[in-house]
Amino acid sequence: MPARRGLSSIRWSIYAGAIVLLAVAAITTLRFFRTSVVVTTPVEGPVIRAVYATGTVEPEREFPIRATNEGTLEKVFVDKGSPVKAGDKVAQIVDPALLYSVDQAQADVNEKVARADVATSPVLSEYDARIKAATEQLGIAKREEKRLRDAYEAGGGSQSDVDRASDRTQTMWAALEGFKSQRGSKVLELTREVELAQSALKIAQWKLSQQLLTSPIDGVVLNRPISQGTRVAVNEVIMRVADATPQKLVMRAAVDEEDITSVHVGQKVIMTLYAFEHAKFEGRVRTIYDEADVNRRTFEVDIEILEPNDRFQPGMTGELAFVVAEKEKALIVPSQAVQGGAIYVVAGGRIEKREPLLGVAAVDRVEIVGGLERGDEVVISPVTPAMIGKAASVKRMDPREAAGLNKKEEAKPFNPMR
């Protein structure tokens, strides 16, 4: 009997072991046939839909200082980064031809003044001599006419002699008046010549004065000027100046043509600059320029920086988000949860397809307006049609991390100056 009992006990142990092995095998098999997915749950957070672009910090307006005449750049008084005031001299161009033009114009003025001066003008002297001679001839004609008229009245002459004398007097008077009129016309002509010569002198002097280039504004030299001794052409840019104080800087962006219709004046813009790690700056669209860059297929847009940092410098670059729609608090899921316009959840251990109502869609997150609850396990790994209805094993991901809410720069309150 004891031997039978021993055998029975061994037999039961074998049966129990077999049952355990079968159970483990069944569980392993079930696990093998389950679909593994990554899930998270909806969470409350901000969501922004935006148009994105890159941009550069630039002055509102640059002023090119150009050569007003051809010549040699004899002296440069400033360098890149030099502060300047309006009227400060920045460069000197020298062209000997301009100095010669001034001397020539001055000599022309002197000549024209001398020709117009009554005391020195040979032209007016000639007219004065003619007038003097005509006056004397008129006097003679008048005396002769008087003598003949007196004789005729005394019965000693003829009427024809008086008439001829009268005609001669009229002829002499007409000649005298003609000379006077010619002299008056010549005076006007000489005066006009003087005025023209003086105007030409002023222009020559102005051109000479323009060889000294000055700054049109208070600002700073943006680029390195052309080197001294260089021969420059008319209208060639010697340097550029601008007001580069932070309050006068704008963010100049290049917006793709497919996005430009979503941008409007006054629109809110969130900016990040590579020089300011983890900082965000807010701005407003100031100007949208009409003409596109045909090569890059972009439009230039100026953004006013609302609270610029004192360390802003022209040339800094960054990224911009033109806010199209935003909500401070919304029920959100990661954007990868939306697959083909649908969202998939794990309910009762199986994958189900949902078609919730979606709201604002950002790059990394999407607003859920209806059709999902906070506790729903939303699949954020890829789902194929064959997986719908299948049992699923899940790997859960923190909802804030999945929705991108734990990023360092977004975990803090927005402060454009930090």
C-alpha positions in Angstrom: 0.0 0.0 0.0 2.7 2.5 0.8 4.3 1.9 -2.6 1.0 2.6 -4.4 0.5 5.8 -2.5 4.0 6.9 -3.5 3.2 6.2 -7.1 -0.1 8.1 -6.9 1.6 11.1 -5.4 4.2 11.1 -8.2 1.5 10.8 -10.8 -0.4 13.8 -9.4 2.8 15.8 -9.4 3.3 15.0 -13.0 -0.3 16.0 -13.9 0.0 19.3 -12.0 3.2 20.1 -13.8 1.6 19.3 -17.1 -1.3 21.6 -16.3 1.1 24.4 -15.4 3.0 24.0 -18.6 -0.1 24.0 -20.6 -1.3 27.2 -18.9 2.0 28.9 -19.5 2.0 27.8 -23.1 -1.6 29.2 -23.5 -0.7 32.5 -22.1 2.4 32.7 -24.2 0.4 31.8 -27.3 -2.2 34.5 -26.5 0.5 37.1 -26.0 2.1 36.0 -29.2 -1.1 36.7 -31.1 -1.8 40.0 -29.4 -0.9 43.3 -31.3 1.5 45.5 -29.4 0.7 49.3 -29.5 1.8 52.4 -27.8 -1.1 54.4 -26.2 -1.6 57.6 -24.3 -4.6 59.5 -23.0 -6.0 62.9 -23.9 -4.7 65.8 -21.8 -5.5 69.4 -21.3 -3.0 72.0 -22.8 -2.5 74.8 -25.2 -2.7 74.3 -29.0 -1.7 76.6 -31.8 -2.1 76.3 -35.5 0.5 78.4 -37.3 2.3 79.2 -40.5 6.1 78.8 -40.1 9.0 80.7 -41.7 12.5 81.7 -41.1 13.6 85.3 -40.6 16.5 87.7 -39.9 16.6 90.7 -37.6 17.2 93.8 -39.7 16.9 97.6 -39.3 13.6 99.1 -40.5 15.4 100.9 -43.2 18.9 101.0 -44.5 20.5 104.1 -46.0 23.1 103.5 -48.7 25.7 106.2 -49.0 26.6 106.5 -52.7 29.3 108.3 -54.6 27.7 111.5 -56.1 30.5 111.7 -58.7 33.2 109.7 -60.2 36.6 110.0 -58.5 39.1 108.5 -56.1 38.0 107.6 -52.6 40.7 109.7 -50.9 39.6 109.3 -47.3 37.2 107.1 -45.2 36.5 108.5 -41.8 34.5 105.5 -40.3 34.6 101.7 -40.3 32.1 98.9 -39.9 30.2 99.3 -36.6 31.1 103.0 -36.2 28.3 105.1 -34.6 27.5 108.2 -36.6 25.3 111.3 -36.2 23.3 113.0 -39.0 25.7 115.3 -40.9 28.9 113.5 -39.7 31.5 113.2 -42.5 32.1 109.6 -43.4 34.2 109.7 -46.6 35.9 112.1 -49.1 36.0 111.6 -52.9 38.4 113.7 -55.0 38.0 114.4 -58.7 40.4 117.1 -60.1 37.9 117.7 -62.9 35.4 119.1 -60.5 37.9 121.6 -59.1 38.7 122.7 -62.7 34.9 123.0 -63.4 34.6 125.4 -60.4 37.5 127.5 -61.6 36.1 127.6 -65.1 32.7 128.5 -63.9 34.1 131.3 -61.7 36.1 132.7 -64.7 32.9 132.6 -66.8 31.1 134.6 -64.1 33.8 137.2 -63.9 33.7 137.6 -67.7 29.9 137.9 -67.8 29.9 140.4 -64.9 32.5 142.6 -66.7 30.5 142.5 -69.9 27.4 143.6 -68.0 29.1 146.3 -66.0 28.4 149.8 -67.4 31.8 151.0 -66.4 33.7 148.1 -68.1 31.4 146.6 -70.7 32.8 147.1 -74.2 29.4 146.1 -75.7 27.5 148.8 -73.7 30.3 151.3 -74.5 29.7 150.7 -78.2 25.9 151.3 -77.7 26.6 154.4 -75.6 28.8 155.8 -78.4 26.1 155.2 -81.0 23.5 156.9 -78.8 25.8 159.8 -78.2 26.4 160.3 -82.0 22.7 159.9 -82.7 21.9 162.5 -80.0 24.3 164.9 -81.6 22.8 164.3 -85.1 19.3 164.8 -83.7 20.4 168.1 -82.2 21.8 169.2 -85.5 18.6 168.2 -87.4 16.5 170.0 -84.9 18.5 173.2 -85.2 18.4 173.0 -89.0 14.7 172.4 -89.0 14.2 175.4 -86.7 16.4 177.7 -89.0 14.4 176.7 -92.1 11.1 177.0 -90.3 12.0 180.5 -89.1 13.2 181.5 -92.6 10.0 180.2 -94.1 7.8 182.1 -91.7 9.9 185.3 -92.5 9.2 184.7 -96.2 12.7 183.6 -97.1 12.4 179.9 -97.6 10.1 177.2 -99.0 7.7 174.7 -97.3 9.5 171.7 -99.0 12.8 172.7 -97.3 11.0 172.7 -94.0 9.4 169.3 -94.7 12.7 167.8 -95.6 14.3 169.1 -92.4 11.4 167.8 -90.4 11.7 164.3 -92.0 15.4 164.3 -91.2 14.7 165.3 -87.5 12.2 162.3 -87.3 14.8 160.0 -88.8 17.4 161.0 -86.4 15.0 160.7 -83.4 14.0 157.1 -84.6 17.6 156.1 -84.9 18.4 157.4 -81.4 15.4 155.6 -79.9 16.5 152.4 -81.8 19.9 152.6 -80.3 18.5 153.1 -76.8 16.1 150.1 -77.3 19.0 147.9 -78.5 21.1 148.9 -75.5 18.2 148.0 -73.2 17.9 144.6 -74.8 21.6 144.1 -74.6 21.6 145.0 -70.9 18.9 142.3 -70.3 20.8 139.8 -72.3 24.0 140.5 -70.4 22.2 140.3 -67.1 20.7 136.9 -68.1 24.2 135.7 -69.1 25.5 136.7 -65.6 22.7 134.9 -63.9 23.2 131.7 -66.0 27.0 131.9 -65.3 26.3 132.3 -61.6 23.9 129.3 -61.6 26.5 127.2 -63.4 29.1 128.2 -60.7 26.7 127.2 -57.9 26.1 123.8 -59.5 29.9 123.3 -60.0 30.5 124.3 -56.3 27.7 122.0 -55.2 29.1 119.1 -57.1 32.5 119.8 -55.5 31.0 120.0 -52.1 29.3 116.6 -52.6 32.7 115.0 -52.7 32.5 115.1 -48.9 30.0 112.3 -48.0 28.0 112.6 -44.8 25.6 110.4 -42.8 21.9 111.2 -43.4 20.8 109.8 -40.0 21.9 109.0 -36.5 22.9 105.4 -36.6 25.7 102.9 -37.2 27.8 101.8 -40.2 26.5 98.3 -41.1 29.2 97.1 -43.5 32.9 97.6 -44.1 33.3 100.7 -46.4 35.1 100.5 -49.7 38.9 100.9 -49.2 40.6 104.2 -49.5 42.3 104.8 -52.8 39.6 103.0 -54.7 38.3 104.6 -57.9 34.5 104.8 -57.6 31.8 105.3 -60.1 28.8 107.7 -59.9 26.1 106.2 -57.7 28.3 103.4 -56.4 27.5 102.4 -52.8 30.4 103.3 -50.5 28.8 102.0 -47.3 25.4 101.5 -45.6 24.1 103.1 -42.4 21.0 102.5 -40.4 19.4 103.0 -37.0 20.2 99.7 -35.3 18.8 100.4 -31.9 16.7 97.4 -30.7 13.5 99.5 -30.9 14.2 100.2 -34.6 14.8 96.6 -35.6 12.3 94.3 -37.3 12.2 90.6 -38.0 12.2 90.2 -41.7 10.7 86.9 -42.8 10.5 84.9 -46.0 7.1 83.3 -46.2 6.4 80.6 -48.7 3.8 81.6 -51.4 1.5 78.7 -50.4 1.3 80.1 -46.8 1.1 83.9 -47.6 -2.7 83.9 -47.7 -2.7 82.9 -44.1 -0.7 85.9 -43.1 -2.3 89.3 -42.4 -1.2 92.7 -41.0 -1.6 92.8 -37.2 -1.3 89.0 -36.9 0.4 87.6 -33.8 3.8 86.0 -34.4 5.8 83.9 -31.9 9.6 84.1 -32.6 12.6 82.2 -31.5 16.2 83.4 -32.1 19.1 81.0 -32.2 21.1 83.4 -30.2 18.6 83.3 -27.3 18.2 79.6 -26.2 14.8 78.7 -24.8 13.5 82.3 -25.2 10.4 83.3 -27.1 9.5 86.7 -28.4 6.2 88.0 -29.5 5.6 90.3 -32.5 2.9 91.6 -34.9 2.9 91.6 -38.7 3.6 95.1 -39.8 4.1 94.9 -43.6 3.5 92.3 -46.3 5.4 93.2 -49.4 3.5 92.7 -52.6 6.2 91.4 -54.9 7.4 87.9 -54.5 11.0 86.6 -54.8 10.6 84.7 -58.1 13.6 82.5 -57.4 12.8 81.5 -53.9 9.0 81.7 -54.4 8.6 83.6 -51.1 7.1 86.9 -49.9 8.9 89.3 -47.6 7.1 90.1 -44.4 8.2 92.6 -41.7 7.3 91.8 -38.1 7.4 94.4 -35.3 9.1 93.0 -32.2 6.9 94.0 -29.3 9.5 93.8 -26.5 12.9 93.6 -28.1 15.9 92.4 -26.0 18.6 95.1 -25.5 21.1 92.6 -27.0 19.4 92.3 -30.4 21.7 92.8 -33.3 21.1 93.1 -37.1 21.8 89.8 -38.8 20.4 87.5 -36.0 18.3 84.7 -37.4 15.5 82.6 -36.1 12.2 80.8 -36.7 8.7 82.3 -36.7 5.2 81.0 -36.1 2.4 83.2 -37.6 -0.5 82.3 -35.3 -3.6 81.3 -37.4 -5.6 79.9 -34.4 -4.8 79.2 -30.8 -6.4 78.1 -27.6 -4.9 78.3 -24.1 -6.8 75.3 -22.8 -8.0 72.5 -24.9 -8.3 68.7 -24.8 -5.5 67.5 -26.9 -3.8 64.4 -28.2 -0.5 64.0 -30.1 -0.8 64.7 -33.8 0.4 61.2 -34.7 -2.8 59.9 -33.1 -4.7 61.1 -36.1 -4.2 58.5 -38.8 -6.1 58.9 -42.1 -8.6 61.3 -40.4 -9.4 58.7 -37.7 -8.2 58.0 -34.2 -7.8 54.5 -32.8 -8.3 53.5 -29.2 -7.8 50.4 -27.1 -11.1 49.5 -25.4 -11.9 46.2 -23.7 -8.4 45.0 -24.7 -9.1 45.4 -28.4 -8.3 48.1 -31.0 -11.3 50.3 -32.1 -11.7 53.0 -34.7 -13.1 56.3 -33.7 -13.9 59.4 -35.7 -14.0 62.2 -33.2 -14.6 65.9 -33.9 -11.2 67.7 -34.3 -10.5 71.3 -33.7 -7.2 73.3 -33.9 -4.4 71.2 -35.4 -0.8 72.1 -34.6 2.4 70.4 -35.7 2.7 68.2 -32.6 -0.8 68.1 -31.2 -4.5 68.2 -32.1 -7.5 69.5 -30.3 -10.3 67.1 -29.6 -13.7 68.8 -29.6 -15.9 65.7 -29.2 -15.9 61.9 -29.5 -13.2 61.1 -27.0 -12.9 61.2 -23.2 -10.0 62.0 -21.0 -9.4 58.4 -19.9 -9.6 56.9 -23.4 -6.4 55.0 -24.4 -5.5 56.5 -27.7 -3.1 54.6 -30.0 -0.1 56.8 -31.1 1.8 54.0 -32.9 0.9 53.1 -36.6 -2.4 51.2 -37.1 -3.3 49.1 -40.1 -6.8 48.1 -41.1 -6.0 44.4 -40.3 -5.3 45.4 -36.6 -8.9 46.8 -36.0 -10.8 44.5 -33.6 -7.7 42.6 -32.7 -6.6 42.1 -29.1 -3.8 44.4 -28.1 -1.1 44.6 -25.6 -0.3 48.2 -24.7 2.7 50.2 -23.7 1.6 53.4 -22.1 3.3 56.8 -22.6 2.9 59.8 -20.3 0.2 62.0 -22.0 2.0 65.3 -21.3 5.2 63.9 -22.8 3.4 62.5 -25.8 1.7 65.8 -26.5 5.0 67.7 -26.2 4.0 69.6 -23.0 7.1 68.7 -21.1 9.5 70.7 -23.2 11.7 72.9 -21.2 10.8 76.1 -23.1 7.1 75.4 -22.8 7.0 74.4 -19.1 7.6 78.0 -18.0 5.2 80.9 -18.3 5.8 82.9 -21.5 8.3 85.7 -20.9 9.7 87.5 -24.0 12.7 88.9 -22.1 14.0 85.7 -20.4 
